[in-house]
């Protein structure tokens, strides 16, 4: 029997609608070549919802998400004033306990990369750390943010990273700042060591976050799976994306026990809104990660192969890759390959 997957698509703000629509075109192209069906339900979320709904994540969107198997999320603008609604991504990660943020970075053909042969994945704890949202003003000019690290969440993300390492090169690097954050990163380090007991075949090493940012420039090809806390993982994965070419190529998955949300690593890049200028590949690759997570490995591979073929040909290149092509042109080229 043909399987049907119900997908929540949130187009978001800024460049979000164009990269999400591009991804839906690619998903529909691969659906035609596969024996599953996609039932795509569009939901509203993002800063553009605030004037009308008073929130960036209306209750009806949450209800819509609950009816779906997975979510394809476009980037959204997060207002920075104190008291403004929390980022939609952060809210959804917590609401659906999407505890592992998986962000692959690798060299692509014809894409200028700092070093050749990079193929690493940053696994970022996704529900706590400095993203706890617990921030307050103690006195005028004196603020405090709580960096919450628990054994439970650290163990979960560490176990996820070890499982991933077992499927890859059996090499895991954990990143922390245990020399300064002795209690919080002490808990994180202990959790990784505890999780390690179940995976004796995995070679494990560790780096302080400052050394890790330097190592990603110096010898990124040495790393495979890197696991770390929330903010460190956010910074490292953006760095890894740029080291391998462009934020416009970097996709991410937010994985929980029963639900997955897939999005580009980049934000809403408001200055490029409506210009058809940015690279849709990051979101398209997030779509491929979604199909892979749903179990449609061949379809996911078809998308990846089409993206690589287009990059290899090098005829259609967006501005971030040194070309002049429009985002819609690269989407059309990928659809044609599928
Ligand atoms: P950003 O990722 O939106 O943009 C930074 C720069 O990266 C852009 O100016 C552009 O030069 C480049 N870039 C981003 N996406 C690209 C693409 N697809 N193709 C080519 N180049 C691309 O980061 P920012 O400026 O720090 O944030 C803008 C807004 O996005 C903020 O409101 C922020 O909160 C939000 N944001 C949202 C998410 C999310 O929804 N998950 C993630 C990060 C940032």
Boltz pocket constraint, residues with backbone or C-beta under 6 A from the ligand:
constraints:
  - pocket:
      binder: B
      contacts: [[A, 74], [A, 75], [A, 76], [A, 77], [A, 78], [A, 79], [A, 89], [A, 247], [A, 248], [A, 263], [A, 264], [A, 265], [A, 266], [A, 267], [A, 268], [A, 269], [A, 270], [A, 277], [A, 278], [A, 279], [A, 280], [A, 282], [A, 320]]
      max_distance: 6.0
